Amino acid sequence: MRPPCMSGRQQDTAMRDCSRRRVFRTLRTDTRLLLLRLRRGRPARRDILFIFLFFAFILLFTVVIYVARPPHGYLHRWRDRGTDRESSHFTKNVHMFLPRQPALDIGAFTPCSWLYLEFGAKDGRHLSNFFINGNGFLEDYLRATQSASHGFCAYAFHGHPAMEPYLRKVRADRGRKTHRFHVYSGVVPGRLNVSERVRLVAKDDPRVVEEIKVQSIDVRHTLRKLTFEWQESGREVKHMVTPRENGNRGSVVVRFNVEHVREAFWELGLLEAHRGDGLMCKRVDRVVLNLEKIPLMSTGSEGDIDDSDVKRAWGSLVTPPVDARFDPKNGLGGLIKVANEINERKGCRTTVHVIDEAGGMLTPKLLTDREVLYAILAGQPTFDERVAAQTESWMTAVPQDRLTIFTNAKRNEEEMRAAKGRNTVVTQPHDPSLELRLPLMQSWSHLVRVRESWDRTMKHNKDIKWLALVDDDTFVFPGGMREYLSKFDARVPFWGGSGEQARIDNGDSGQFAEWLRGLNKKHGGKHCYFPTEDMPLKLRGSHVEYGVSQVLNGRRIAHKVSHMCGDTFCKLGCPAVPQGAAIVLSRTLVEALRPKIETCERETSQLCRNCGSQRLYMCVNRYTKGARTLLTRGICRAPWKLEHREKFPFVLTFHGFNRHRGMALSTGSLHGDMTELWQLGKQYEEGVKQGVKSSYVVPMQEIAKTRAWRGLHMESRGRGAGTGAEVCT
C-alpha cells in the first residue's frame, strides 16, 4: 500500500526505480559470487552463462538500434525537436522494424498496386493526414483488405532540402506498417531525370533569393516503374492477395501540391502526354491537383520552419503547348474543364481532383441532390413515429421524387400524414411463400428495395448515380453524403457502408457457405465444420482464440470460438459486409445486379431470419463481377450520443435511435433528436449555398461542440455505453 501522500505517478516511478535497483543488485551479487568461486577454484558455469547472456543481449540490442536508427540519429533528432517531447520519445522514434531510407534510385523502384505518390510534399502534413484518415481515398484500401496499411506503398518528394527532417519524421511516425514508405527532399517533378537549378524565395521578403541544385525526376517514367496496369496489379506481394476476391486490383493516388495554376496545367500535361499509351487511364486512379495555400506547421520550439517557395525556371520548362487545352492562359476555369473531360472519359479509371486555395474541391463535380436516390425501410409497428421524425428533419433537403418509403402493409390515414406526401410503396418479395418471416420487413427488405428502386425510378432516370438504402431509425446528412460519394466513380461497381465480417454459416450450409469457407481457408483461415459434417474427435469441445479484424466496426474484439462454421467469422479473404442501416450502391452495380435479383431472392430465402444486408452481400459477391467494397467511417452504427469523437473526423449517418432509449436520446424523443441534429445539418447546407462554408461534411467534433453533448466531453458518455461493437467505422 502506498503512503497517502504518494500519487499514482509517484508510485509508478518508485516501482520502476525499485525494479531497476533489483536488477543491478542481482547482477552485482552474481558477479561477486563468480569472482569468489573463481578465487576458490570452484566451477561457475551457471554464473558465467548468466553474465554472458546478459552482455550478449545488450550487444544485440545495440546492434539492432544502430542498424535501424533514424536517418539523422536519435541525438540529432532530439536536439532539433527541442520541446517536442512526444516526437522525441526514444521508443517512438527508433522504430526498429522500419527499414533504413534508401538512396533515390528510380531504376530500383518496384511496382505497387496500392500506391500514394506526392510531389511538393513540403512538411509532410498531407502525407501524414493521408495515413490518419485517408482523405476519402485510403479507406478503399484499408477497409476492403480488412487490414491496416500493410502492403500500401508511399513515396513523397519536395524540392526544398530543408524539408528532409520533417518528411522523415512523418516516415518514422507512419511508415512502420506500410510495405514501402520513402521520402526525398531536393527532388522536383519533370520530363527528364536530370539536375536542375531552382531558386528559393523567402515569403516574408521576396528579395531574399538563394539558388540551389536539385534533381528532376521523370514523372511518367517514375509512374511506370511504380505501377502496374490494371490487369496485372495485385500480384507482387502477399498482402495484395486479400482484396482480389472482391474485385479490388489496387488504387494509385498521385498528388501535386502546386503554387500556381500554371504548375497544375504543367503537371497534368506531363501525365496526359502521349495519351494513347494508357499511362493515366490504365495505371492511375486519382490525380489530386492541390492549389491550397496554408502555412506550414510549427516545430513548437524555434518558430516556423523554412517556408520559402521553390521557384523553377518556367521559361525553359513550359513550352508552347501542342494541345490548346493545357495553355496556362486558360486559367482555373480551363483547368477545371480539362479535369472534367478526363473524369467523364469512357473506359478510363482516372479521376482528377482539383482543390482550390481555400481547400474546397472543385472537381470532380459535386453530386447534385437529384443524383442520389433514397430507399427507406419503414415497417410495423413504428411507421408513424420514425417516418415523421425523418420527413420533418433531413428529408426536407431531398427532392420529393428522389426518395421512396417502402413498407409491407397499407398504411392508415394518420400514418400517411407522417409521410407528408412522400412517395410510399407497399411491396413484398418476389416469391413470398419462400420467406421465413414474411410479416416482418427485415430479411427480404434490401433485395426488394434494390429491385423496386431500379424498376420504378432509376431505370427511367439516367441522372441517378447512387442508391442509398436507409432504415427509418437512421439520420442522414444529405449534403455530406453527396460530397463523400462525389469522390468515387459511379461507373465502377462500388457498394458499401459500415463494415462487418461475414460469418461462414451465413451461407446456410449451402453454396454460399461453401464459398465463404473456401475463401477463408485459401487466405490462411482455419477449417471449420458444418452441422452435416463430422468433426474430428480431438477438436470436439475445444476452443481457440480468434482475433476479429479491425474491419469489424472499426475495432478489434477477441472471441472464443469452436471449429464449427456457426462460430467462425471469415478471417481473411472475404469481402466485408456493408452495414449501418445506410448502404450505398453505384448505378453500375444496381444495373448489373438487377437481372439476378429474383434468382438471388430465391437462393437466399432460407439464409437466416434477420439478415437483409447479408443476403444482399451474397447476391453482390456471387452474381456480379468486380464489385468493390467501399467502407467509410462516416456511416455510424450507433446513436450519436454513443459515438466517440476522437477517432471519427466526420459523420454521414447515425443509426439506432430506438435502442437504449435512456442513454441514446438527448431530447427524450426520436423526433427531438433528429430535429436537433438537423439544425446543425441545415446550417451546413445553407452555408455552402451562400459561400460561407466550403464543405457539406459535418465534423464529429462540431456535433459534440454545438449540439449533441451540450458542452460535455463525449468520453464521459460514449465509453462503456451500448454493446461495444457499435462504433462509427
C-alpha positions in Angstrom: 0.0 0.0 0.0 1.4 3.3 -1.0 1.6 6.2 1.6 -1.4 8.6 1.5 0.8 11.4 0.2 2.1 9.5 -2.8 0.3 9.9 -6.0 -0.2 7.2 -8.6 2.5 8.6 -10.8 4.9 8.8 -7.9 4.1 5.2 -7.1 4.8 4.0 -10.6 8.1 5.9 -10.6 9.1 4.3 -7.3 8.2 0.8 -8.6 10.3 1.3 -11.7 13.2 2.5 -9.6 12.8 -0.5 -7.3 12.8 -2.9 -10.2 15.9 -1.2 -11.7 17.8 -1.5 -8.4 16.8 -5.1 -8.0 18.2 -6.0 -11.5 21.5 -4.3 -10.8 21.7 -5.8 -7.3 21.2 -9.3 -8.7 23.9 -8.6 -11.4 26.3 -7.3 -8.7 25.6 -10.3 -6.4 26.2 -12.8 -9.2 29.4 -11.1 -10.3 30.7 -11.2 -6.7 29.8 -14.9 -6.4 31.5 -15.6 -9.7 34.7 -13.9 -8.6 34.6 -15.7 -5.3 34.1 -19.1 -6.9 36.9 -18.4 -9.4 39.2 -17.4 -6.5 38.4 -20.6 -4.6 38.8 -22.8 -7.7 35.1 -23.8 -7.8 33.0 -24.4 -11.0 30.9 -21.3 -12.0 29.3 -22.4 -15.3 25.9 -21.1 -14.4 27.1 -17.7 -13.3 29.3 -17.4 -16.4 26.4 -18.3 -18.6 24.1 -15.8 -17.0 26.6 -12.9 -17.4 27.4 -14.0 -21.0 23.7 -14.0 -21.9 23.2 -10.6 -20.3 26.0 -8.9 -22.2 25.1 -10.7 -25.4 21.6 -9.3 -25.1 23.0 -5.8 -24.5 25.2 -6.2 -27.6 22.4 -7.5 -29.8 20.1 -4.6 -28.7 22.8 -2.1 -29.5 23.4 -3.6 -33.0 19.7 -3.5 -33.8 19.4 0.1 -32.7 22.4 1.0 -34.8 21.1 -0.7 -37.9 17.6 0.6 -37.6 18.4 4.0 -36.3 16.7 7.1 -37.7 18.4 8.6 -40.7 19.8 11.6 -38.7 20.4 9.7 -35.5 18.4 9.9 -32.3 20.5 12.6 -30.6 20.5 14.8 -33.6 16.7 14.5 -33.9 16.4 15.2 -30.1 18.3 18.4 -30.4 16.3 19.5 -33.5 12.9 18.8 -31.9 13.6 20.9 -28.7 10.5 20.7 -26.5 8.6 18.3 -28.8 8.6 15.6 -26.2 6.2 13.2 -27.8 8.0 13.0 -31.1 11.4 12.8 -29.4 10.5 9.9 -27.2 13.1 7.1 -27.7 10.7 4.2 -28.3 8.6 6.3 -30.7 11.5 7.4 -32.9 13.7 4.4 -33.0 11.2 2.2 -35.0 13.4 -0.9 -35.1 11.3 -2.5 -37.8 11.3 0.4 -40.2 13.9 -0.2 -42.9 16.6 2.4 -43.5 15.7 5.1 -46.0 17.4 4.1 -49.4 19.1 6.5 -51.7 17.0 7.7 -54.6 17.3 5.3 -57.5 14.4 5.2 -59.9 15.8 2.2 -61.6 15.5 0.2 -58.4 11.8 1.1 -57.9 9.5 -1.9 -57.9 5.7 -1.7 -58.6 3.0 -1.4 -56.0 -0.7 -1.9 -56.6 -1.7 0.3 -53.7 0.3 3.5 -54.0 0.3 7.1 -52.8 2.7 9.4 -54.7 3.1 13.0 -53.7 5.1 15.9 -55.2 5.7 19.1 -53.4 5.1 17.4 -50.1 6.6 20.3 -48.0 6.5 19.4 -44.3 4.5 16.2 -45.0 1.2 17.3 -43.5 -0.9 15.9 -46.4 1.1 12.7 -46.3 0.5 12.3 -42.6 -3.2 13.1 -42.9 -3.5 10.6 -45.7 -2.5 7.8 -43.3 -4.6 9.1 -40.5 -7.9 9.4 -42.2 -7.3 8.7 -45.9 -8.9 11.9 -47.0 -11.5 9.8 -48.7 -9.1 7.7 -50.6 -7.2 5.3 -48.3 -10.4 3.7 -46.9 -10.8 2.0 -50.3 -7.7 0.0 -49.5 -7.7 -0.3 -45.7 -11.3 -1.4 -45.4 -11.5 -3.6 -48.5 -8.4 -5.6 -47.5 -9.6 -5.9 -43.9 -6.2 -4.8 -42.6 -4.0 -2.0 -41.6 -1.8 -0.3 -44.2 0.4 -3.4 -44.7 1.0 -3.7 -48.5 0.5 0.0 -49.1 3.4 2.0 -50.6 4.0 5.7 -50.3 6.6 8.0 -51.9 6.8 11.7 -51.3 9.1 14.4 -52.8 9.8 18.0 -52.2 12.3 20.4 -53.8 13.5 22.2 -50.7 16.3 20.3 -48.8 15.2 21.9 -45.5 12.1 19.7 -45.6 14.0 16.5 -45.2 13.9 16.1 -41.4 10.1 16.8 -41.3 9.4 14.4 -44.1 11.5 11.8 -42.4 9.6 12.3 -39.2 6.3 11.5 -41.0 8.0 8.4 -42.3 9.1 7.4 -38.8 5.6 8.0 -37.4 3.5 6.5 -40.1 5.8 4.1 -42.1 6.1 1.0 -39.9 3.0 -0.7 -41.2 3.5 0.0 -44.9 5.1 -2.2 -47.5 7.3 0.7 -48.6 7.4 4.3 -47.4 10.1 6.6 -48.8 10.5 10.4 -48.7 13.1 12.5 -50.6 13.9 16.2 -50.4 15.7 18.1 -53.2 13.6 16.4 -55.8 11.1 18.1 -58.2 8.9 16.6 -60.9 9.9 16.9 -64.5 10.2 15.4 -68.0 13.7 14.0 -67.7 15.9 12.6 -64.9 18.4 15.4 -64.8 19.8 18.0 -62.4 18.0 21.4 -62.3 18.8 24.7 -60.7 16.0 26.3 -58.7 15.6 29.5 -56.6 14.4 29.6 -53.0 12.4 32.8 -52.5 11.5 33.7 -48.9 7.9 34.5 -48.4 8.5 37.3 -45.9 11.0 39.0 -48.1 10.8 38.3 -51.9 14.2 40.0 -52.3 16.0 37.1 -50.5 16.9 34.6 -53.1 19.1 31.5 -52.9 19.9 29.3 -55.9 20.4 25.6 -55.4 20.7 22.4 -57.5 18.0 19.8 -57.2 17.2 16.6 -59.0 14.4 16.5 -61.5 12.7 13.1 -62.0 10.7 12.0 -65.0 7.1 11.7 -63.7 6.0 9.4 -66.5 8.9 7.1 -66.1 8.6 7.1 -62.3 4.9 6.1 -62.6 5.7 3.3 -65.0 8.2 2.0 -62.6 5.9 2.2 -59.5 2.6 1.0 -61.0 1.1 -2.0 -62.8 -1.6 -1.9 -65.5 -5.0 -2.8 -64.1 -5.0 -6.4 -65.3 -1.6 -7.1 -63.7 -1.9 -5.3 -60.4 -2.0 -7.1 -57.1 0.4 -9.9 -58.0 3.6 -8.6 -56.4 3.1 -9.0 -52.6 1.2 -11.4 -50.4 -0.6 -8.5 -48.7 -2.2 -7.7 -52.1 -3.9 -11.0 -52.4 -6.8 -10.5 -50.0 -8.8 -7.9 -51.9 -8.6 -9.7 -55.3 -11.6 -11.9 -54.5 -13.6 -8.6 -54.1 -12.6 -7.2 -57.5 -10.1 -4.7 -56.0 -7.0 -4.7 -58.1 -5.4 -1.7 -56.4 -5.6 2.0 -56.0 -3.0 4.6 -57.2 -3.2 8.2 -56.0 -0.9 10.9 -57.4 -0.9 14.3 -55.6 0.7 17.5 -56.8 0.8 20.5 -54.3 1.4 23.5 -56.6 1.8 27.2 -56.1 0.1 28.4 -59.2 -2.5 27.3 -61.8 0.2 27.1 -64.5 2.0 24.5 -62.5 -1.1 22.4 -62.3 -1.5 22.7 -66.1 2.1 21.6 -66.5 1.8 18.6 -64.1 -1.4 17.4 -65.7 0.1 17.9 -69.1 3.0 15.6 -68.1 0.6 12.8 -67.3 -1.6 13.4 -70.3 1.3 13.5 -72.8 1.1 10.6 -75.3 -2.5 10.0 -74.2 -2.7 6.8 -76.3 -0.2 4.9 -74.3 -2.6 4.5 -71.4 -0.4 5.7 -68.6 -3.3 7.7 -67.0 -6.3 5.6 -67.6 -4.8 2.2 -67.1 -2.4 2.9 -64.2 -3.7 5.9 -62.1 -6.9 6.0 -60.1 -6.8 9.6 -58.8 -4.8 12.7 -59.6 -5.0 15.4 -57.0 -4.0 19.0 -58.1 -3.9 20.9 -54.8 -3.7 24.7 -55.1 -4.5 25.1 -51.4 -2.3 27.6 -49.6 -1.9 27.1 -45.9 1.1 28.0 -43.6 3.5 25.2 -42.7 3.4 23.5 -39.3 5.4 24.9 -36.4 8.1 22.9 -34.7 7.0 24.0 -31.3 10.4 25.3 -30.3 12.1 27.6 -32.8 9.1 29.0 -34.7 8.0 28.1 -38.2 10.3 26.0 -40.4 11.9 27.5 -43.5 8.8 28.1 -45.7 10.4 29.7 -48.7 9.0 28.8 -52.1 10.8 26.7 -54.7 10.8 28.8 -57.9 11.6 27.0 -61.1 12.8 28.3 -64.5 9.4 28.2 -66.1 10.6 29.9 -69.2 12.6 26.7 -70.1 10.1 24.3 -68.6 6.8 25.5 -70.0 7.0 25.1 -73.8 4.2 26.3 -76.0 1.5 23.6 -75.6 0.8 21.4 -78.5 -2.7 20.9 -77.1 -4.5 24.2 -76.5 -6.3 22.7 -73.6 -3.1 22.9 -71.5 -2.4 26.6 -72.2 -2.0 28.3 -68.7 -3.7 31.3 -70.2 -7.0 29.3 -69.9 -6.8 29.9 -66.1 -8.6 28.0 -63.4 -11.7 27.6 -65.5 -9.7 25.9 -68.2 -8.0 23.6 -65.7 -11.4 22.5 -64.4 -12.7 21.9 -67.9 -9.7 19.6 -68.7 -10.2 17.8 -65.4 -13.9 17.2 -66.1 -13.2 15.9 -69.6 -10.8 13.3 -68.1 -13.3 12.4 -65.4 -16.1 11.7 -68.0 -13.8 9.8 -70.3 -15.3 6.3 -71.1 -13.1 3.3 -70.3 -10.8 5.4 -68.1 -10.1 4.6 -64.4 -8.6 8.1 -63.7 -10.4 10.8 -61.7 -8.9 14.2 -61.4 -9.5 16.2 -58.2 -8.8 20.0 -58.3 -8.6 21.6 -54.8 -8.8 25.4 -54.6 -6.9 27.8 -52.3 -9.5 27.6 -49.6 -9.3 23.7 -49.6 -12.6 23.3 -51.4 -12.9 20.5 -54.0 -13.7 22.0 -57.5 -13.6 18.7 -59.4 -15.0 16.1 -59.7 -18.4 17.8 -59.8 -20.2 17.6 -56.6 -23.2 15.3 -56.9 -26.5 17.2 -57.0 -29.5 16.4 -54.8 -31.0 14.7 -57.9 -28.2 12.2 -58.4 -28.8 10.2 -55.2 -32.0 8.1 -54.7 -33.0 7.2 -51.1 -35.0 4.0 -50.5 -36.3 4.0 -46.9 -37.3 0.8 -45.0 -40.3 1.5 -42.8 -42.3 -1.5 -41.4 -44.5 -2.1 -38.5 -45.0 -1.0 -35.7 -43.2 2.3 -35.7 -44.0 3.7 -39.1 -45.7 7.0 -38.0 -43.1 7.9 -35.2 -40.0 7.3 -37.2 -41.1 8.5 -40.6 -42.5 11.7 -39.1 -39.1 12.3 -37.5 -37.3 11.9 -40.8 -39.7 13.8 -43.0 -39.5 16.8 -40.7 -35.7 16.8 -40.5 -33.2 15.6 -43.0 -35.7 14.6 -45.7 -36.5 18.3 -46.2 -33.2 18.5 -48.1 -34.1 15.7 -50.5 -36.3 16.2 -53.6 -39.7 14.5 -53.4 -39.0 12.3 -56.5 -35.6 11.2 -55.1 -37.0 9.4 -52.1 -39.3 6.4 -51.7 -40.6 5.0 -48.5 -41.1 1.2 -48.8 -43.4 -0.6 -46.4 -45.0 -4.1 -46.2 -48.7 -3.1 -45.4 -51.2 -0.5 -46.4 -51.0 2.5 -44.1 -53.9 4.3 -42.4 -54.6 8.0 -42.8 -52.7 9.0 -39.7 -49.6 7.1 -40.8 -49.7 8.6 -44.2 -49.9 12.1 -42.7 -46.5 11.3 -41.2 -45.1 10.7 -44.7 -46.0 14.3 -45.6 -46.7 13.5 -49.3 -43.6 11.4 -49.8 -43.9 8.5 -52.2 -44.9 5.4 -50.2 -44.9 2.0 -51.8 -46.3 -1.3 -50.4 -44.0 -4.1 -51.5 -43.2 -7.8 -51.0 -40.7 -10.4 -52.0 -40.8 -11.9 -55.5 -41.9 -15.3 -54.0 -43.5 -14.6 -50.6 -44.1 -18.3 -49.9 -40.3 -18.9 -49.5 -39.7 -16.3 -46.9 -39.1 -17.4 -43.3 -40.6 -14.3 -41.7 -42.7 -12.6 -44.3 -44.7 -10.4 -41.9 -41.5 -8.7 -40.7 -39.8 -6.5 -43.3 -36.3 -7.4 -42.4 -34.5 -10.2 -44.1 -36.1 -9.6 -47.6 -36.1 -5.8 -47.5 -32.7 -5.0 -49.1 -33.2 -7.0 -52.2 -36.7 -5.8 -52.7 -35.7 -2.2 -52.4 -32.9 -2.6 -54.9 -35.3 -4.3 -57.4 -38.1 -1.8 -56.9 -35.8 1.3 -57.0 -34.4 0.2 -60.3 -37.7 -0.7 -61.9 -39.7 2.3 -60.6 -37.1 5.1 -60.8 -33.5 4.5 -61.7 -34.2 2.7 -65.0 -36.0 5.8 -66.3 -33.7 8.5 -64.8 -30.2 8.1 -66.0 -29.0 11.1 -63.9 -29.3 9.0 -60.7 -25.8 7.7 -60.0 -26.2 6.3 -56.4 -28.8 4.4 -54.5 -28.9 4.7 -50.7 -30.8 2.0 -48.6 -31.7 3.7 -45.3 -33.6 2.4 -42.3 -36.4 4.5 -40.7 -34.4 4.9 -37.4 -31.4 6.5 -39.2 -30.5 10.1 -39.6 -28.7 11.3 -42.7 -26.7 14.4 -43.6 -27.7 14.6 -47.3 -25.1 17.2 -48.3 -22.3 15.3 -46.6 -23.4 12.0 -48.2 -23.4 13.7 -51.7 -20.0 15.2 -51.2 -18.5 12.0 -50.0 -19.9 9.9 -52.8 -18.6 12.6 -55.3 -15.1 11.3 -54.7 -15.9 7.9 -56.2 -16.8 6.9 -59.8 -20.3 5.7 -60.1 -19.2 3.9 -63.3 -17.3 1.4 -61.1 -19.5 -1.2 -59.3 -18.9 0.3 -55.8 -21.0 -0.5 -52.8 -20.5 0.0 -49.1 -21.3 1.4 -45.7 -20.2 0.5 -42.2 -18.2 -2.8 -42.1 -18.7 -6.2 -40.5 -17.1 -9.6 -41.2 -19.2 -12.3 -42.7 -19.9 -15.4 -40.6 -19.3 -18.5 -42.5 -22.7 -20.1 -41.6 -24.5 -17.1 -43.1 -24.3 -19.3 -46.3 -26.9 -21.6 -44.6 -24.6 -24.6 -45.0 -25.2 -24.4 -48.8 -23.4 -22.9 -51.8 -22.8 -19.5 -50.2 -21.3 -21.1 -47.0 -19.0 -23.3 -49.1 -17.8 -20.2 -50.9 -17.1 -18.3 -47.7 -15.3 -21.3 -46.2 -13.2 -21.7 -49.3 -12.1 -18.1 -49.2 -11.3 -18.3 -45.5 -9.1 -21.4 -46.0 -7.5 -20.0 -49.1 -6.2 -17.0 -47.3 -4.9 -18.7 -44.2 -8.0 -19.2 -42.0 -8.8 -22.4 -40.1 -11.0 -25.0 -41.5 -14.5 -25.2 -39.9 -17.2 -27.8 -40.0 -20.9 -27.6 -41.0 -23.5 -29.4 -38.8 -23.8 -32.1 -41.5 -20.1 -32.9 -41.3 -18.3 -35.0 -38.7 -15.8 -33.0 -36.6 -12.6 -34.9 -35.6 -12.8 -36.2 -32.0 -9.7 -34.3 -31.0 -11.4 -30.9 -31.9 -14.7 -31.5 -30.3 -15.3 -29.1 -27.4 -12.1 -27.3 -28.0 -11.9 -23.5 -28.2 -9.4 -21.2 -29.9 -8.7 -17.5 -29.6 -9.7 -15.7 -32.7 -9.0 -12.0 -33.2 -11.6 -10.3 -35.3 -10.1 -7.9 -37.8 -10.4 -4.2 -37.4 -12.9 -4.2 -40.3 -15.5 -5.4 -37.7 -16.9 -2.0 -36.9 -13.5 -0.4 -36.6 -12.1 -2.2 -33.5 -10.5 -5.5 -32.6 -12.5 -7.9 -30.5 -11.4 -11.3 -29.2 -13.8 -14.2 -29.4 -13.6 -17.7 -28.2 -14.9 -19.9 -31.0 -15.2 -23.6 -31.8 -14.3 -25.2 -35.1 -18.0 -25.1 -36.1 -18.7 -22.8 -39.0 -21.6 -21.4 -37.0 -19.0 -19.9 -34.6 -16.4 -18.8 -37.3 -16.0 -15.5 -39.0 -14.2 -15.3 -42.3 -10.9 -14.1 -41.0 -9.2 -13.3 -44.3 -10.1 -13.1 -48.0 -13.8 -12.5 -47.6 -15.1 -9.0 -48.5 -16.6 -7.1 -45.6 -20.4 -6.9 -45.2 -21.6 -3.3 -45.6 -23.9 -2.5 -42.6 -25.0 0.5 -40.7 -28.6 1.0 -41.8 -27.2 3.1 -44.6 -25.9 1.1 -47.6 -24.9 2.8 -50.8 -24.7 1.2 -54.3 -23.4 2.8 -57.5 -25.7 2.8 -60.5 -23.4 0.4 -62.4 -23.7 -2.1 -59.6 -27.5 -1.8 -59.3 -27.9 -2.3 -63.1 -25.6 -5.3 -63.1 -27.4 -6.9 -60.1 -31.0 -6.3 -61.2 -31.3 -9.3 -63.7 -30.2 -11.6 -60.8 -32.4 -10.3 -58.1 -35.3 -12.8 -58.4 -32.8 -15.7 -58.6 -30.9 -14.4 -55.6 -34.1 -13.8 -53.6 -34.9 -17.5 -54.1 -31.4 -18.7 -53.4 -31.0 -16.8 -50.2 -34.6 -17.1 -48.8 -33.5 -19.6 -46.2 -30.3 -17.8 -45.3 -31.4 -16.5 -41.9 -34.4 -14.9 -40.3 -33.0 -11.3 -39.9 -30.1 -10.7 -42.3 -31.1 -8.3 -45.1 -27.6 -7.0 -45.6 -26.1 -10.5 -45.6 -28.5 -11.6 -48.4 -27.6 -8.5 -50.4 -23.9 -9.3 -49.7 -24.3 -12.8 -51.1 -26.0 -11.6 -54.2 -23.5 -8.9 -54.9 -20.5 -11.1 -54.5 -21.9 -14.2 -56.3 -23.8 -12.7 -59.1 -21.9 -9.6 -60.1 -18.3 -9.2 -61.4 -15.7 -6.9 -59.9 -17.9 -5.4 -57.2 -15.7 -3.2 -55.0 -16.5 -2.8 -51.3 -16.2 0.8 -50.1 -16.4 1.2 -46.3 -16.4 4.6 -44.6 -16.1 5.7 -41.0 -18.7 8.3 -41.7 -21.6 5.8 -41.5 -22.2 5.2 -37.9 -23.9 2.2 -36.4 -25.0 3.7 -33.1 -26.9 6.8 -32.0 -24.8 9.9 -31.9 -24.6 10.0 -28.1 -22.9 6.7 -28.0 -20.2 7.5 -30.6 -16.6 8.6 -29.9 -15.5 11.8 -31.5 -11.7 11.5 -31.1 -11.3 8.9 -33.9 -14.0 9.8 -36.4 -13.4 13.1 -38.2 -16.8 13.3 -40.0 -20.3 11.9 -39.9 -22.6 10.9 -42.8 -25.3 9.0 -40.9 -26.3 8.0 -37.4 -28.3 4.8 -36.7 -30.2 3.0 -33.9 -32.1 5.8 -32.2 -34.7 3.3 -31.0 -32.2 1.3 -28.9 -31.0 2.1 -25.4 -33.5 5.0 -25.2 -32.5 6.1 -21.8 -28.9 6.6 -22.9 -29.1 7.3 -26.6 -31.7 10.1 -26.7 -30.8 13.6 -25.7 -34.1 15.4 -26.0 -36.3 12.5 -24.8 -37.8 11.7 -28.2 -36.7 10.4 -31.6 -38.3 13.4 -33.2 -36.5 15.9 -31.0 -33.1 14.3 -31.5 -33.4 14.3 -35.3 -34.6 17.9 -35.2 -31.6 18.8 -33.1 -29.2 17.2 -35.4 -30.9 18.7 -38.5 -30.4 22.3 -37.0 -26.7 21.8 -37.5 -27.1 19.9 -40.8 -29.2 22.8 -42.2 -26.5 25.3 -41.2 -24.0 23.4 -43.4 -26.5 23.0 -46.2 -27.2 26.7 -46.3 -23.7 27.8 -45.5 -22.3 26.0 -48.7 -25.0 27.5 -50.8 -24.2 31.0 -49.5 -20.5 30.5 -49.8 -19.9 30.8 -46.1 -18.8 27.1 -45.8 -16.6 25.2 -48.2 -17.9 21.7 -47.3 -21.1 19.9 -46.6 -19.4 17.3 -44.5 -20.2 17.7 -40.7 -17.2 17.0 -38.4 -18.0 14.9 -35.4 -16.2 17.5 -33.2 -18.7 20.1 -34.4 -21.6 18.0 -33.4 -20.1 17.4 -30.0 -19.4 21.1 -29.5 -22.6 22.7 -30.8 -25.5 20.3 -30.3 -25.2 16.7 -29.2 -23.4 16.9 -25.9 -24.2 20.5 -24.9 -20.6 21.2 -23.7 -19.9 17.8 -22.2 -17.0 15.7 -23.4 -18.0 12.7 -25.4 -15.7 10.4 -23.4 -17.9 10.8 -20.4 -20.9 9.4 -22.2 -19.6 7.4 -25.1 -17.3 4.9 -23.3 -18.9 1.9 -21.9 -22.3 2.7 -23.4 -24.0 0.3 -25.7 -22.6 -3.1 -26.8 -19.1 -2.0 -27.6 -19.4 -3.2 -31.1 -21.5 -0.3 -32.2 -18.9 2.2 -33.3 -18.6 4.5 -36.2 -16.5 2.8 -38.9 
